[in-house]
Amino acid sequence: MRFLTGLQPSGQLHIGNYFGAILPAVQLQHKGEAFYFIANYHAMTTMASPQALRENTRSLAVDFLACGLDPQKAVFFEQSAVPEVNELAWILSTVCPMGLLERCHSYKDKLARGIASSHALFAYPVLMAADILLYDSDAVPVGKDQKQHLEVTRDLAGKMNEAFGSNLFKLPEPIISESTAVVPGLDGQKMSKSYGNALPIFGSEREIRKLINKKIITDATPLEDPKPTDHSIILALYKLFASEQDYDTMLAHHRSGGFGYGQFKKDLFDAYWEYFRDAREKRDWLLVHPEYVDDVLRTGATRAREEAARTLARVRSAVGLV
């Protein structure tokens, strides 16, 4: 079983990214072959600054490794290190109906958020399909917002198989992650950098304490009274980091009264800080050993290109490009 995941280098990672994409990817690397890439071609649809793209790509590589990606178990590389993906995207685009792309909601959503229209933004699902099909992926972890793009991939693979040979491409299966829906931002909305409500994975102790204390808004319930538990941001976040026993204790304290929100926020910070302790230590090591990160990405790119070359040779022969 081969898994594939791509992450955009869009800036500082937050815990929504972690529980929605990073953690599932780390877990999957122990269950089969894993190909994980930094989607810097995709990031160009929304990022105009070359410096920001370079810095974010590097930061994502470091953070992903710090959070548990094992280069002995997963092939880890930059998307742009495998230019074969662009040739496959072109070939796929020759069988891709315009209507298929026009129905993709992500394009409309991004336009609604003020992102400038471009061919790359419109054709994003075709490049994503090439990402997946280039490595003969069996399964792709996707959130609900990306499920439609996986369906596009399956449609294009089916069209290619019908036109050029039934065994040309596998039809990859989605692994739908529900976890992103249960990570609220500090204001209760879905966690997003664009909403300014994110809790980063990595940050200084002072920065994180300030975010938790200032950004999580609580009501005016007196200390001695029970606190509401429905839709509690503190409880929802604490559940991600604390043991089941500790979570049950905080829940009981909410219901019994006699405990203030200040104490609950302190407990939340302590659980968060301990949860990411090992990742922070690994990240600190990686930052002073950049040559290790370079070697991991270089080795991953070599392995990915070997796989890509085999797939593309098969496709070129099938479509008559030999």
Secondary structure in CASP SS format (residue, H / E / C, confidence):
PFRMAT SS
TARGET T0000
AUTHOR 0000-0000-0000
METHOD secondary structure of the structure
MODEL  1
M C 1.00
R E 1.00
F E 1.00
L E 1.00
T E 1.00
G E 1.00
L E 1.00
Q C 1.00
P C 1.00
S C 1.00
G C 1.00
Q C 1.00
L C 1.00
H E 1.00
I H 1.00
G H 1.00
N H 1.00
Y H 1.00
F H 1.00
G H 1.00
A H 1.00
I H 1.00
L H 1.00
P H 1.00
A H 1.00
V H 1.00
Q H 1.00
L H 1.00
Q C 1.00
H C 1.00
K C 1.00
G C 1.00
E E 1.00
A E 1.00
F E 1.00
Y E 1.00
F E 1.00
I E 1.00
A C 1.00
N H 1.00
Y H 1.00
H H 1.00
A H 1.00
M C 1.00
T C 1.00
T C 1.00
M C 1.00
A C 1.00
S C 1.00
P H 1.00
Q H 1.00
A H 1.00
L H 1.00
R H 1.00
E H 1.00
N H 1.00
T H 1.00
R H 1.00
S H 1.00
L H 1.00
A H 1.00
V H 1.00
D H 1.00
F H 1.00
L H 1.00
A H 1.00
C C 1.00
G C 1.00
L C 1.00
D C 1.00
P C 1.00
Q C 1.00
K C 1.00
A E 1.00
V E 1.00
F E 1.00
F E 1.00
E E 1.00
Q H 1.00
S H 1.00
A H 1.00
V C 1.00
P C 1.00
E H 1.00
V H 1.00
N H 1.00
E H 1.00
L H 1.00
A H 1.00
W H 1.00
I H 1.00
L H 1.00
S H 1.00
T C 1.00
V C 1.00
C C 1.00
P C 1.00
M H 1.00
G H 1.00
L H 1.00
L H 1.00
E H 1.00
R C 1.00
C C 1.00
H H 1.00
S H 1.00
Y H 1.00
K H 1.00
D H 1.00
K H 1.00
L H 1.00
A H 1.00
R C 1.00
G C 1.00
I C 1.00
A C 1.00
S C 1.00
S C 1.00
H H 1.00
A H 1.00
L H 1.00
F H 1.00
A C 1.00
Y H 1.00
P H 1.00
V H 1.00
L H 1.00
M H 1.00
A H 1.00
A H 1.00
D H 1.00
I H 1.00
L H 1.00
L C 1.00
Y C 1.00
D C 1.00
S C 1.00
D C 1.00
A E 1.00
V E 1.00
P E 1.00
V E 1.00
G C 1.00
K H 1.00
D H 1.00
Q H 1.00
K H 1.00
Q H 1.00
H H 1.00
L H 1.00
E H 1.00
V H 1.00
T H 1.00
R H 1.00
D H 1.00
L H 1.00
A H 1.00
G H 1.00
K H 1.00
M H 1.00
N H 1.00
E H 1.00
A H 1.00
F H 1.00
G C 1.00
S C 1.00
N C 1.00
L C 1.00
F C 1.00
K C 1.00
L C 1.00
P C 1.00
E E 1.00
P E 1.00
I E 1.00
I E 1.00
S C 1.00
E C 1.00
S H 1.00
T H 1.00
A H 1.00
V H 1.00
V C 1.00
P E 1.00
G C 1.00
L C 1.00
D C 1.00
G C 1.00
Q C 1.00
K E 1.00
M C 1.00
S C 1.00
K H 1.00
S H 1.00
Y H 1.00
G C 1.00
N C 1.00
A C 1.00
L C 1.00
P E 1.00
I C 1.00
F C 1.00
G C 1.00
S C 1.00
E H 1.00
R H 1.00
E H 1.00
I H 1.00
R H 1.00
K H 1.00
L H 1.00
I H 1.00
N H 1.00
K H 1.00
K H 1.00
I C 1.00
I C 1.00
T C 1.00
D C 1.00
A C 1.00
T C 1.00
P C 1.00
L C 1.00
E C 1.00
D C 1.00
P C 1.00
K C 1.00
P C 1.00
T C 1.00
D C 1.00
H C 1.00
S C 1.00
I H 1.00
I H 1.00
L H 1.00
A H 1.00
L H 1.00
Y H 1.00
K H 1.00
L H 1.00
F H 1.00
A C 1.00
S C 1.00
E H 1.00
Q H 1.00
D H 1.00
Y H 1.00
D H 1.00
T H 1.00
M H 1.00
L H 1.00
A H 1.00
H H 1.00
H H 1.00
R H 1.00
S H 1.00
G C 1.00
G C 1.00
F C 1.00
G C 1.00
Y H 1.00
G H 1.00
Q H 1.00
F H 1.00
K H 1.00
K H 1.00
D H 1.00
L H 1.00
F H 1.00
D H 1.00
A H 1.00
Y H 1.00
W H 1.00
E H 1.00
Y H 1.00
F C 1.00
R H 1.00
D H 1.00
A H 1.00
R H 1.00
E H 1.00
K H 1.00
R H 1.00
D H 1.00
W H 1.00
L H 1.00
L H 1.00
V C 1.00
H C 1.00
P H 1.00
E H 1.00
Y H 1.00
V H 1.00
D H 1.00
D H 1.00
V H 1.00
L H 1.00
R H 1.00
T H 1.00
G H 1.00
A H 1.00
T H 1.00
R H 1.00
A H 1.00
R H 1.00
E H 1.00
E H 1.00
A H 1.00
A H 1.00
R H 1.00
T H 1.00
L H 1.00
A H 1.00
R H 1.00
V H 1.00
R H 1.00
S H 1.00
A H 1.00
V H 1.00
G C 1.00
L C 1.00
V C 1.00
END
